[in-house]
Amino acid sequence: MNYPSKVLERAVEEISHLPGIGKRTALRLVLHMLNRPVSQTENLANALNHLVQDIQYCEKCHTISDAHICQICANPLRDSSVICVVEDVRDVMAIENTGQFKGVYHVLGGRISPMDGIGPGQLQIESLLKRIENESVGELIFALSSTMEGDTTAFYLYKVLKDFNVNFSTIARGIGVGDELEYADEATLVRSIQNRIPYVESTLKG
Amino acid sequence: MNYPSKVLERAVEEISHLPGIGKRTALRLVLHMLNRPVSQTENLANALNHLVQDIQYCEKCHTISDAHICQICANPLRDSSVICVVEDVRDVMAIENTGQFKGVYHVLGGRISPMDGIGPGQLQIESLLKRIENESVGELIFALSSTMEGDTTAFYLYKVLKDFNVNFSTIARGIGVGDELEYADEATLVRSIQNRIPYVESTLKG
């Protein structure tokens, strides 16, 4: 595309580096910015600068935080003996939104994926090991993606940590609440039958 | 959603003000920014600041430009007696990309749309009037959206300008090149029949 202005082109170029945003969408966004008050776009630019300059990660669980220790790790009411291992901060937010989990987290920062060149060394596994060594951890819950990479990551962690006196669990896989059986994929259906639970227990939990 | 960090929340908030980007997508973009080199996001922020601070509009045709007069208006090889009236800079770019139009443009900056509170006063109509008064304009091509608002805008312009010694034309509406007739909508099909052109002329142009 030929842009009538270098300033315009550069803005489109930078925006289109973001995932899922092509040149056309970027141009649409840029024109929107030109049609709204200048201050709004300045606020956006400021927020992005602040983001990359001021963001911190919790020293304990590695979630995004405004302090050295995140609000969850710093909360004495949370049960620090139960650690939920997740891939990224979105998973923490999703679980926190349910309001039902009272333990703490450990954010790996991704999952083992040889295809993407991500090995165990790039994930926060060393620090998880240290937490289990130094804190009195009773249970480790794997809340990882139900994909090859997620399963590989869980298996790797289990192998590394299995000699510690810790119970390992993984979140249940099965038919989603409200989902119809006939639309479930085969693998999920198989898992939901294999991992069936006593009826009475299930209804009490629901 | 509960965000674990104010810095994160503010960035998500600002990004989600953009059209077509919800909170979830904004969060995905923000996490992407945190996983790439800081300089890339700083470049983006800089580009946005430059955009809103340094952008200029051509004094003649009102397209986005890096100078007072845009490259097209300043080009002596362009035929300034033929003005193509468009809604915004994307239309200019689309037509320029064809490389077939040798005239100049006039960017209205939108279309008359009472529903969105946009009247003729908010569009660059006054300056189009001045161009026709002062320059020797032979033809005015309406290249506006084929919508109620686009048609209204063309009709309004025609009413305002019809006493000048200028030929008015509008871009052809019809079945797109490569499109199948059976999938065309009714209105387009009707227009394509009503505005049929002699066969020989059409094949020569093609």
Interface residues (C-beta under 8 A of the other chain):
Chain A: M1 N2 Y3 P4 S5 K6 V7 L8 R10 A11 E13 E14 I15 H17 L18 P19 G20 I21 T25 L27 R28 L29 V30 L31 H32 M33 L34 V38 Q40 T41 E42 N43 L44 A45 N46 A47 L48 N49 H50 L51 V52 Q53 D54 I55 Q56 T63 I64 S65 D66 C70 Q71 I72 D88 V89 R90 V92 M93 E96 N97
Chain B: M1 N2 Y3 P4 S5 K6 V7 L8 R10 A11 E13 E14 I15 H17 L18 P19 G20 I21 T25 L27 R28 L29 V30 L31 H32 M33 L34 V38 Q40 T41 E42 N43 L44 A45 N46 A47 L48 N49 H50 L51 V52 Q53 D54 I55 Q56 T63 I64 S65 D66 C70 Q71 I72 D88 V89 R90 V92 M93 E96 N97
